[in-house]
Amino acid sequence: MKISISLPDELVHYVDDRVENRSRLIEGLLQAWRKQQEKQAMVEACLLLDELSNDEDAAWQQAAIIDWEVSG
C-alpha cells in the first residue's frame, strides 16, 4: 500500500544522503517500533499476572494461617 507523509526538507535530505531506499528504511523502523510495542505489552501483561499471582498467594497464605489457628 502506498501512503503519503510530510517531512521537513532537511530530514528528507539527511535520509537521502544515507540510504538508497526511503521506503525500506521507514518500513524497517516501523517494524522495529511495532516489535518494541508488542514487547512492552507483553511485559505489562506479565507484570499484571505476577501481581494477580502475588495477591492469590497472599490469600492462600492467609487462609492457611486461619485454618491452622482454628484447628489449633
N, C-alpha and C positions, 0 to 999 in steps of 0.2 A: 504494500500500500504506500502511496506517496502522500506526504504531508508537507505543509509549508510552515516554517518558523521564522521569526525575526530575531536577528542577532546584530550586535554592534559591528560595524565595519572592521574595527581593529581586531576583534575576536575571529572573524572570518579570515582575515589576512594571516593571523597567527596560525590558525589551523591549516590553512592552505600552504603555508611555508613548511609545515612539518609532516603532513600526511598526504597520501595520494588520493584517498577516497574519504570524503567527509561523511558520507552515509555510513560507511563501515565503522568509522570512529564513533559516531553517535550511537549506532546500534550496539557496539561493544560497551560503551559507557552505560547505556540504558539496561543492558543485560546484567552488568555488574551491579548496578543500583537495585535492580529487581532481586537479585540474589541476596544482597545485603538486607533488603526489606523483609524478604522471606525468612532469613536467618534471625533477624530481630524479632519477628513474630513468633518463631519457634522458641527463642529464649524467653520471651514474655509468657508463652504458654507453659513452658517448663517451670518457670518461677511460680506461676499460679498453681500448677499441680503440686509443687513442693509445699506451698502454703496450705493448700487443702489437705495434703497428706499430714502435715505437722498438726493441723487442727484435729484431724481424725485420731492421730497418735495420742494427743493430749486427752481427748475424750476417752479413749480406751484405757489410758493410764489412770484417769480419774475414776472410771468405773471399776477398775481392778482394785484400787485403794478402798473404795466404798465397800465392795464385796468382801475384801479382806477384813475391814473393820467390823462389818456386820457379822461375819462368820466367827470372828474373834479368836 
